[in-house]
Amino acid sequence: MKVLVIGGGGREHTIVWKLRQSPKVTEIYCAPGNPGIDALAKCVDISSDNIEELVEFSREMSVDLTVVGPEIPLVEGIVDRFKDAGLNIIGPSMAAAQLEGSKAFSKRFMEKYNIPTAAYHEIGSYEEAIEVLKHYSFPVVIKADGLAAGKGVLICEDQVEAEKALQDILIHNIFGTSGSKVVIEEFLEGIETSILCFVDGKAIVPMVSSQDHKRIFDGDKGPNTGGMGTYSPNYVYTDEIASVVETTILKPTLKGIQQENMDYRGILFIGLMITKEGPKVLEYNVRFGDPETQVVLPRLETDLVEIFDAILQQQLSNIAIKWNNQAVVCVVLASGGYPDAYEKGKEITGIETVDNNTMVFHAGTAIKDGKLVTNGGRVLGVTSWGEDIETARNQAYDSVDKIYFHGKNYRKDIAVK
């Protein structure tokens, strides 16, 4: 079987790494890929949002299955285009991808199907937003409606911060058309957790739990990022909470997908806040999370290709998906200055010296003059596994110490809480 993975970050490196373990896979292509992926697959110089070139490549190479990593091509309709061309692809249709592509759409979906979430308002102008703010206490959450690379959610501690956020989004257009309107939400207190699910339109099957660390600094301080590290399992996600999530969130979400006639055969990421009132949905993503994938897929024992085949055939409920009992911790190494301006081209050394039971997933790397260099905000995901969180965490940080590049920045408290 020939497989194409679309994307070039740490999530895609992890997907390729897991697919390479399948005896059913004979060839893996990745577009555009990265230097880490290049050791496992043939990297193809096609950007992840160049849908027509990706279709043509898949036809020419007789690709049997395509897996989409990033959200942008999904929201832009890559699944519809591939299916029109008679090509197998994992992911939701363009219409279904609006669950991530529009915060307002997803909130209306949750409201319609009685899925617990934060109270909210959908607003299109600065003046209206200032009036709506009067109905909220602080802190308050302000979200750009469209895609913003994980940086469009702002937690504002007071009126000054909230007004600045609204000005930046609605007046100064820092997120472009993604900020043509905003969602203002009540701030939910609790412990965050992430649940990735396999979905085939008839069934929704949760994967093992994980927890992301979004803020740039230790102690969950500073601005949100794409994710500075994660671990699995999440200790707060008990069997009791999982049962509540199944009843109040997973089943109603599947019902909504079916009643809205969404063609959804792919991955659904559900960001949750475990509050005193129970679990509530923070957001939907319509693909594997990053860096959640880096700690979830190492625990998967069932052949991933077998799962994807079941999704395409809408037979997900007929297979038993198995997971191991290991704990996995991923620490993201970022460029200095991230999530704001950062430099590229800094040489990376020491990856080959990391500990056993550790995989370094490349996120933002490149080859320049024969050397591995930084090429993004999030550079590497140092991922270790062991019998418990403490063991995995110690191995991950021991390996972090062995890797060097100028400006290396990372949190020291991943998986502490």
C-alpha positions in Angstrom: 0.0 0.0 0.0 1.2 3.5 -0.9 0.4 6.2 1.6 0.6 10.0 1.3 0.8 12.1 4.5 0.2 15.8 4.0 2.0 18.3 6.2 5.5 18.9 7.5 5.5 19.2 11.3 5.8 17.2 14.4 2.3 15.7 14.1 3.1 14.5 10.6 6.4 13.1 11.6 4.6 11.1 14.3 1.9 9.8 11.8 4.6 8.7 9.4 6.6 7.0 12.2 3.5 5.1 13.2 2.5 4.2 9.6 6.0 2.9 9.0 5.3 0.2 11.6 2.4 -1.2 9.5 3.2 -4.3 7.5 0.6 -3.2 5.0 2.6 -0.1 4.0 5.1 -0.4 1.2 5.8 3.2 0.4 5.2 6.5 2.3 5.3 9.9 0.7 5.1 13.2 2.7 4.3 16.6 1.3 6.2 18.7 2.1 7.8 16.7 5.0 10.9 17.7 6.9 14.4 16.3 7.6 13.1 14.0 10.3 10.4 12.6 8.1 12.9 12.2 5.3 14.5 9.3 7.1 11.2 7.4 7.0 9.5 8.5 3.9 10.0 10.2 0.5 9.5 13.9 0.9 7.7 15.7 -1.9 8.1 19.4 -2.6 4.4 20.3 -2.6 3.0 22.6 0.0 0.2 21.2 2.2 -2.4 23.7 0.8 -1.6 23.1 -2.9 -4.6 20.9 -3.3 -4.5 20.4 -7.1 -0.9 19.4 -7.2 -1.5 17.0 -4.3 -4.4 15.4 -6.3 -2.2 15.1 -9.4 0.7 13.6 -7.5 -1.6 11.0 -5.9 -3.0 10.0 -9.3 0.5 9.8 -10.9 1.9 7.7 -8.0 -1.2 5.6 -7.6 -1.5 6.5 -3.9 -3.9 4.2 -2.1 -4.5 6.3 1.0 -3.9 10.0 2.0 -3.8 11.3 5.5 -4.2 15.0 6.1 -2.3 16.5 9.0 -2.9 20.3 9.1 -6.3 22.1 9.4 -5.9 24.6 6.5 -6.3 22.1 3.6 -9.2 20.4 5.4 -11.0 23.7 5.8 -10.3 24.6 2.2 -11.9 21.4 0.9 -9.1 18.9 0.2 -11.2 15.9 1.2 -14.0 16.9 -1.3 -11.5 17.3 -4.1 -9.8 14.0 -3.4 -13.1 12.1 -3.3 -14.2 13.8 -6.5 -11.0 12.4 -8.1 -11.8 8.9 -6.7 -9.0 9.0 -4.2 -9.1 7.6 -0.6 -8.5 10.2 2.0 -8.8 10.5 5.8 -10.5 13.7 6.9 -13.8 15.5 7.1 -15.5 17.3 4.2 -15.2 21.0 3.8 -18.6 21.5 5.4 -17.7 19.4 8.4 -14.3 21.1 8.8 -16.1 24.2 9.8 -16.2 22.7 13.3 -12.7 24.0 13.4 -12.7 26.6 10.7 -15.2 28.8 12.5 -15.4 29.2 16.2 -18.9 30.7 15.8 -20.0 27.7 13.8 -18.8 25.3 16.3 -20.4 27.2 19.2 -23.7 27.2 17.4 -23.3 23.5 16.8 -22.7 22.8 20.5 -25.6 25.0 21.5 -28.0 23.2 19.0 -27.1 19.7 20.2 -26.9 20.6 23.9 -23.2 19.9 24.3 -21.8 21.5 27.5 -19.6 24.5 26.7 -18.9 28.1 27.9 -21.5 30.8 27.5 -20.7 33.0 24.5 -21.5 35.8 22.2 -20.7 36.0 18.5 -19.7 39.6 17.4 -18.7 41.3 14.2 -17.7 44.9 15.3 -15.6 46.5 18.0 -18.3 48.8 19.3 -20.7 45.9 19.8 -18.0 43.8 21.4 -17.3 46.6 24.0 -21.0 46.5 24.9 -21.1 42.7 25.2 -18.1 42.8 27.5 -20.3 44.4 30.1 -22.1 41.1 30.6 -18.9 39.2 31.4 -16.6 39.0 34.4 -12.8 38.7 34.2 -10.9 36.8 33.1 -12.7 36.5 29.8 -11.8 34.6 26.6 -11.7 36.3 23.2 -11.4 34.1 20.1 -10.8 35.1 16.5 -13.5 33.2 14.5 -11.2 31.6 11.9 -7.9 29.7 11.8 -5.0 31.4 13.5 -2.4 28.7 13.9 -3.3 28.1 17.6 -2.7 31.8 18.5 -6.2 33.1 18.1 -7.5 32.5 21.6 -6.7 35.3 24.1 -7.4 35.1 27.8 -7.8 38.6 29.1 -7.4 39.4 32.8 -9.1 42.8 32.8 -10.9 45.4 30.7 -7.7 46.9 29.4 -6.4 43.6 28.0 -9.8 42.8 26.6 -10.1 46.1 24.8 -6.6 45.7 23.4 -7.4 42.2 22.1 -10.6 43.4 20.4 -8.8 46.3 18.8 -6.0 44.0 17.6 -8.4 41.5 16.1 -11.3 43.6 14.8 -9.6 46.9 14.0 -5.9 46.2 13.4 -6.7 42.8 11.7 -3.7 40.9 13.2 -5.3 37.6 12.2 -6.5 38.9 8.8 -9.9 37.6 7.6 -9.8 35.0 10.4 -10.6 37.9 12.7 -13.5 39.4 10.8 -15.6 38.5 13.8 -14.9 37.2 17.3 -16.4 34.9 19.9 -16.4 36.2 23.5 -16.7 33.4 26.0 -16.9 33.0 29.8 -13.6 31.8 31.3 -13.9 28.2 32.5 -12.0 27.2 35.5 -10.7 23.6 35.9 -8.2 21.3 34.4 -7.8 21.0 30.7 -7.6 17.7 28.9 -7.5 16.6 25.2 -9.4 13.7 23.7 -8.7 12.6 20.1 -11.3 10.5 18.5 -11.6 8.3 15.4 -14.8 9.1 13.5 -16.5 7.3 10.6 -19.8 9.0 10.5 -21.5 6.1 12.2 -19.3 5.7 15.3 -17.0 7.9 17.4 -14.2 6.1 19.2 -12.0 8.0 21.7 -8.3 7.5 21.9 -6.3 7.6 25.2 -6.3 10.9 27.0 -3.6 13.6 27.0 -3.0 17.1 28.3 -1.4 19.9 26.4 0.5 22.9 27.8 -0.5 25.9 25.7 1.2 28.8 27.5 4.8 29.7 26.6 6.1 29.9 30.2 6.2 27.6 33.2 3.2 27.8 35.5 0.9 28.4 32.5 2.1 32.0 32.1 2.4 34.1 29.0 0.6 34.0 25.7 -0.8 30.9 24.1 1.2 28.9 21.6 0.6 25.9 19.3 1.6 23.8 22.3 4.8 23.5 24.4 4.4 19.9 25.5 2.0 17.2 26.5 1.7 13.9 28.3 -0.5 10.8 28.3 -2.5 9.6 30.1 -4.0 12.6 31.8 -4.4 11.8 35.4 -7.6 13.8 35.8 -9.4 11.9 33.0 -10.8 9.1 35.2 -13.2 6.3 34.1 -16.0 8.3 35.7 -15.3 11.4 33.7 -14.8 9.4 30.5 -18.3 8.0 31.0 -19.8 11.5 31.5 -17.9 12.6 28.3 -19.3 9.7 26.4 -22.9 10.5 27.4 -22.9 14.3 27.3 -20.3 15.1 24.6 -19.3 12.2 22.3 -22.8 10.9 21.6 -24.4 14.4 21.1 -21.5 15.3 18.8 -22.0 12.2 16.7 -25.7 12.9 16.6 -25.0 16.4 15.4 -22.7 15.2 12.7 -25.3 12.8 11.5 -28.3 15.2 11.6 -26.3 17.9 9.8 -25.5 15.3 7.1 -21.7 15.9 7.5 -19.4 13.5 5.7 -17.0 13.0 8.5 -14.5 10.1 8.1 -11.4 11.1 10.0 -10.1 12.5 13.3 -11.9 14.7 15.8 -10.0 16.5 18.5 -12.1 17.7 21.4 -10.5 20.1 23.8 -12.1 19.8 27.3 -12.1 21.7 30.5 -13.0 19.5 33.5 -14.9 22.0 35.7 -16.8 21.7 39.0 -20.0 21.3 36.9 -18.4 18.5 34.8 -16.6 18.4 31.5 -17.2 21.1 29.0 -16.0 21.6 25.4 -13.4 24.3 24.8 -13.0 23.6 21.1 -13.2 21.1 18.2 -10.3 20.5 15.9 -10.9 18.3 12.8 -7.5 16.6 12.7 -4.8 15.1 14.9 -3.6 17.6 17.6 -0.1 18.8 17.7 1.7 18.0 20.1 -1.0 15.6 21.4 -0.4 13.1 18.6 3.2 12.8 19.7 2.1 11.2 23.0 -1.1 9.4 21.9 0.2 7.4 18.8 3.2 5.8 20.7 0.5 4.1 22.9 -1.4 2.7 19.9 -1.0 -1.1 19.4 -3.5 -1.6 16.7 -2.3 -1.1 13.1 -3.1 2.5 12.2 -3.8 1.5 8.6 -6.4 -1.1 9.8 -8.1 1.7 11.7 -8.1 4.0 8.6 -9.5 1.3 6.4 -12.3 0.8 8.9 -13.0 4.5 8.9 -13.3 4.6 5.1 -15.6 1.6 5.1 -17.6 3.0 8.1 -16.8 -0.2 10.0 -15.1 1.5 13.0 -17.4 -0.1 15.5 -16.4 -3.6 14.3 -12.7 -3.4 15.2 -11.1 -3.5 18.7 -8.6 -0.7 19.1 -5.8 -1.6 21.6 -3.5 0.7 23.6 -0.5 0.0 25.8 -0.3 1.1 29.4 2.9 3.2 29.0 3.1 6.8 30.0 4.4 9.2 27.3 5.8 12.8 27.8 6.6 15.2 25.0 8.7 18.4 25.6 8.7 20.9 22.8 11.9 22.8 22.1 11.1 26.2 20.6 13.1 29.0 19.0 13.9 32.0 21.1 11.2 34.6 20.9 8.4 32.2 20.0 5.4 32.7 19.7 6.4 36.2 18.6 9.3 36.9 16.1 12.1 34.3 16.1 15.2 33.6 14.1 15.8 30.6 11.8 18.9 28.8 10.6 20.4 27.9 14.0 22.4 24.7 13.9 20.9 21.8 15.9 23.2 19.2 17.5 22.9 16.3 19.9 19.8 14.5 18.6 21.7 11.3 18.0 22.6 11.2 21.7 19.1 11.0 23.2 18.1 8.3 25.7 16.6 5.0 24.8 12.7 4.9 24.7 12.9 8.4 23.2 11.9 9.7 19.8 12.7 13.2 18.6 9.9 14.4 16.3 10.9 17.2 13.9 8.5 20.1 13.8 10.4 23.2 12.4 13.7 22.0 10.9 15.6 22.2 7.6 18.9 21.3 6.0 21.2 24.2 5.2 24.7 23.7 3.9 24.5 20.1 4.9 23.6 20.9 8.5 20.3 20.4 10.4 19.0 23.9 11.4 15.9 25.5 13.0 13.2 26.5 10.6 10.2 27.3 12.7 8.8 28.5 16.1 8.4 25.0 17.5 11.5 23.1 16.4 11.5 19.6 18.0 9.2 17.4 20.1 11.4 15.3 22.5 9.1 12.4 23.3 9.9 9.6 25.8 7.9 6.7 27.2 8.1 4.6 30.3 6.2 2.7 33.0 4.9 5.9 34.6 4.8 9.7 34.0 7.8 10.4 36.3 10.0 7.9 34.4 9.0 9.2 31.0 9.3 12.8 32.1 12.9 12.3 33.5 14.0 10.6 30.3 12.5 13.4 28.2 14.2 16.1 30.1 17.5 14.2 30.2 17.3 14.0 26.4 16.4 17.7 26.2 19.7 18.5 27.9 21.6 16.7 25.2 20.1 18.7 22.3 21.4 22.2 21.6 20.6 25.1 19.3 21.1 28.8 19.9 18.0 30.3 21.6 16.6 26.9 22.6 13.5 27.6 24.7 11.3 25.1 26.5 9.1 24.7 29.6 10.5 23.0 32.6 7.2 21.9 34.0 5.7 19.6 31.4 3.7 16.8 33.1 4.5 18.1 36.6 0.9 18.8 37.6 
